[in-house]
Amino acid sequence: MPPTEEEVLQALRSVNDPDLRKDIVSLGFVKDLSISGDRVQFKIELTTPACPVKDLLQEEARGVVAALPGVKTVEVEMTAQVRTSVEKGEVLPEVRNVIAVASGKGGVGKSTVSVNLAVALAKTGATVGLLDADVYGPSIPLMMGAEHDKPWSKAGRILPIEKFGIKMMSLGFLLEEGQAVIWRGPMVGTTVSQLLRDVDWGALDYLIVDLPPGTGDASLSLAQTAPITGVVIVATPHDVAANIAGKAVTLFEKLNVPLLGVVENMSSFACPSCGTTTRIFAGMSGEELAASYKVPFLGSVPLDPEVSDSGDKGTPSVIAHPQSAHSEAFRAIAGRLAAEVSKSAYAEKGLVRKLGAV
């Protein structure tokens, strides 16, 4: 005798999402349940296609249903619908999550992290955009192999450049090669606002915004223009970087923008000849920095010449060297970041957040 629908759902209530800490039935993940004789079919709709435990949830769900009397075949289809924790407004109305990537100082590899996280998320099936908000030193066009591309406009809006499945926009696409930007602060803020408002981003699960170093007008303009889901802080493991990164943390806390976590870049170097791993910087680690601000530690990226070399050649390292340790690190960090975004959408306290204000 086949199980009833309630018996199947009761079995699935034993399957818990480890990040949201609730069962998949209570979370509303189970969809399109169908029972036909000894065959049970259903979908599990996750909060992100980048879910790091997707395969585990699928196998656990299949197992508990297969253990029910009268069941011989279980078919589980995994799907995803990215959630948001912010209130939509007239700016970026179709973008579910705006994620800022920031650092206190330059030279920590923030743009490298932004590019590779964007591509890693897109590789999972998410729709992703990448905004280069570093007005003075736009590097995204070069790192994405699109430095010679020029955007078109349609109906008064700029159409983003598309590469590697990513929608991109940067002031670098609008400048002549070698042209310097000599602007005062307010002009920077205005430009960032225009890149958000005047670009036809369309529907996106995630828009990654690569901010310039420091705590200036670009960060303020972003926080006041767009509904930001949260910010990722990038730092290298030495005390100067950690100290200045703390200032960026303080800024976003004042702007009421949640901290999604810390990424430690250039954490250690693995010698290709002898196999010895050496920690290059001896200061505060990314994990210690995250702990000091009570925010998640998203992971470490090892120091590897392949990372910078692939960026210089216009192909992100997760594409150029997919089997490398640093690419595995970027994919793992992307999964943890997506999980933190999902957790913020399901947070018990705040239904939605308003825009930050200074």
N, C-alpha and C positions, 0 to 999 in steps of 0.2 A: 504494500500500500504506500503511495507516494506521501511525502511530508506536506503539511499545510504551509501556507505562506508565513503564518505567524511562527511556526516551528523553525523555518529557515532563518527568519529575522532574529529569533531568539538566539540561535546558534551564532549568528554574525555579531551579536552584541558582545561576544567574548573577544572580538578582534578590536584592538585599540590602536589609535594613531599615537605614536610615541611622542610627537611634538605637541599635539593639541590635548593629549591626555584624556581623550574621551573615545567611546566606541564608535565605530563607523556608521552604525544605525542612528544613534542619537545625533551625530554630526550631519546626517542627511546625505551620506556618501553613496548609499545603496540605491541604485536606480534600475528601472525596467526589469523587475524580478518576474521570472516566468518559470512555471513548473509544468512539465509535460511527461507524465508517467514517471520513470526513474531518472529523468533528465532535468537538471536545474540550471537556469541561465540567469545572469544578472550583470550589471555594470557597477563598478566602483569609481565614482567621480571624485578625484582628489582635488586639492586646492591649488596644485601646480603640477605641470608635467615634469618638473625638475625634482619631484619628491625623491629624496635619497633612499627611502625605504619602500618604494613602490613594489618591487618584486617580492619583498618579504610579506607585505600586506596581501598581495595577490595569492601567494602560496598558503598563507595562514587562513584566508577566507575560503579558499578551495578545500582545504583540509577539514575545517570544522563542518562544512556543509556535506562533504563526502562521507563524514562519519555518521550522518543521520540515517536511520533505518529507511530502506526503500530507495536510496539514492545510489545510482551507479555512475552517472556522468555529471560533472560540474564544469560549466563554462563561465569563466570570469573575464570580462573585458575591462581593461583599465582605461579610463578617460580622465580629463582634467578640466576644471573651470577655475581660472585664477580669480581670487577674491580681492577686495580692496578694503582698506580701513579708513579711507578719507572721503570727505564729502565732495562730490563733483561740482565744478563750477563752469564758467564759460571758457576758461583756459584749459586745454587738454581734456575735453569732456569724454573722449573715448579711450583715454589712457588709464588703465586700472591702477598702476603703481609707478610713481616717480621715485627713483632711488638715486640719491646724490652720493658721489664718491669723492671724499675730501681728504686733505692732509694739512698738517700745520705748515710744513716746509716743502720746498721742491726737492727733486732728486730721489724720491722714495719709490718711484715706479707707479704712481697713481694712475697715469694714463694706460700703462701696460695692464694693470689690474682691471681697469674699466673695460678695455677692449676685450680681454680674454674672458671676463665674466659675462659680457654681453653675448659673445659668440657661444660660450658654453651653455648659457640659458637657451639660446636659439636652437642649439643642437638637440635639445630635449623636446622641441616642438612648440616652444613658447614663441609668441610674436614679440619682437624686441626692437627698441629704438636706442640710438646712441647719440647724445648731444654733447658736443665739445664746447664747453662753456669757458674754456681757457682762452680768453680773448687775446691776450698778449703773446701767448705761445701755443697756438693751436697745432696739435700733433696727430690728431686722429686721422686726418686725410692720408698722411704718410704711412701710419701704422696699419691702415686698412687697405693700402694699395690703391687709393683713389685720389692721390694728390693732384692729378690732372683733370679730374672730373669737374663739371660745372652744373649746378642745379638749374632746372627749368621752373617756370612759374605757370600757374593755371588758375584762372578766376581770381587773380590778385593774391594768391598764396604760393609760397615756395614749396616745390616738391622735393622731398629728401632724396639724397643719393642712396642707392641700395647696393650692398656688397655683402657676401657671405650670409645672406638671409637677414641682414640688419638694415634698418632704415637709419640713415645718418645725416647730421647737419653740423656744420662747423663754419666759423667765420673764415677759416682757411680756404673753403670752397669759393668764397666771394672775393678774395683778395688776389692781386697779381702776385706771381711767384717772387719771393724775396721782399715783398712789401711789408714794412714795419707798421705796427699800430701804435700811434703816439696819442693817447687819449688820457683825459683826466677821469677820476673815479666814476662820476655820475654817468658818463657816456658808456662805461663798461656795463653798469647795471641796466641801462636802457637797451643795450644790444642783447644781453641775455634775455631780457623780457621779450624782445622782438623775435628772437629765435624760438621762443616757446609759443608765442601768439601767432606769428605769421607763417609758420611752417605747417604744412598739412600732414601731421603725423598719422592721422587715421586711428584705427583701433589697435592698441598695443596692450600686451600683458604687463610689460616692464619697459620703462624708459630710463636708461642709465645716463646720468648726467655727470660728466667728468669736469669737476670744478677746478679752477686755478688754485695754486698753493695759497695758504693764508686764510684770513677771515675778512676779506674785503667786500666790495660792492657786488661781485658776482654771486656770492653766497647769500647776501641779504636780498638781492633782487629775486633769486630763485625762490627763497622761502616766502616772499611776499607776493609772488606772482602765481605760483603753481601749488597745488595740494601735494605736499611731499609725504610719501609713505614713511621714509626714514633715510638715514645717512649711514654710510660705511666709512670708517676711518682707516686709512692706510698708513702704516708706519714701518720703519726699519728698526731692528732691535738694538738701538743704542740710545743713550739717555737724552741727547739733544733732540732727536726726532720724537721721542716719547714726550718730552717736555712741551715741545711746540704743538704736537698733536693734541695735547690736553687743552690748548687754547681753542682749537677747532671744536672739541667736545663741548666746552663751555659755551661757545657761540650758539651751537645748535640747540643746546638745552634752553638757552634764553629765548630762542625762537620757537620753542615748543615742538621741535622736530625730534622724534624718537631716534635713538641710536640703535641701529640694527646689528652692529658688531664691529670688531676690529680684525683687519687682515694684516698679518706680518709678512712683508715682502723681503726678499734677499736674506732669508733666515740662516741658511747654512750652505756650504759648498761641498759637493761630493766629488772627490778627485777621480777623473775617469781612468787614470792609470793605476792608482793603488787602492782605490775604493774607500779611502779614509774620508770621513765627513768632518768638516771643520766649521765651527761657528765663526763667521767673519767679524761680527760686532759683539762686543762684550757687555753691552748695556742692558737696559730693561727690555725684556722680551715682549712680543705682542700679547702673549697670554697674560703676563703680569700687568700690562697696560689695561687690557680688558677687565681684569679682576679689580684693578684700582678704581675703575669707573662703574663696576657692577653691570657690565654689558657682555653679550656673548662674544666668545672668541671664535671667529669663523674659520681660522686655519692659517697655515704658513705656506709660503711659496719659496722653494729653494733658490739659491743664487746659481744661475746657469747661463753661460754666454749665449745659448740657443734662444733664450727668451728675447733678449735685446736684438740679437741678429735677425730673428724672424720678424720682429716689429720694424726694423730698419728696411727690410726687404718687402714690407707690405703684406705679410701673411701672419696673422696671429698665431702664437705658438701652439694653441690647442688644435689648430688645423695643420700647421707645418710639422709638428712633432707630437702627434696624438698619443703615442705610447710612452712618452717621457714622464718622469716623476713630476715635473712642474705642470704638465698638462693634467695629470691626475689630480694634482693639488687644486688647480683652478676649477675643475669639474666638481670636486668635493665641496669647495667653498661656495660655488654657485648653488649647489643643492642645499647647503646650510642656510645661505642667504634667502633662498626661496622659502625655506621652512620658517624662517623668522618673519618674513612678510606674511605668510599664512597665519602664524600665531598672532600677529598684530591685528589681522582682520577678525580673528575669533576672540580677541581679548575680552574678558568679562566686563571690564570697567567701561571703556569708552566705545560707544557704538560707532561714532564717527568723530573725526577731529576737524576743527576749523583750521584755516590758514594761520601760520605763525605771524606774530606781529612784534615789532621792536618797540 
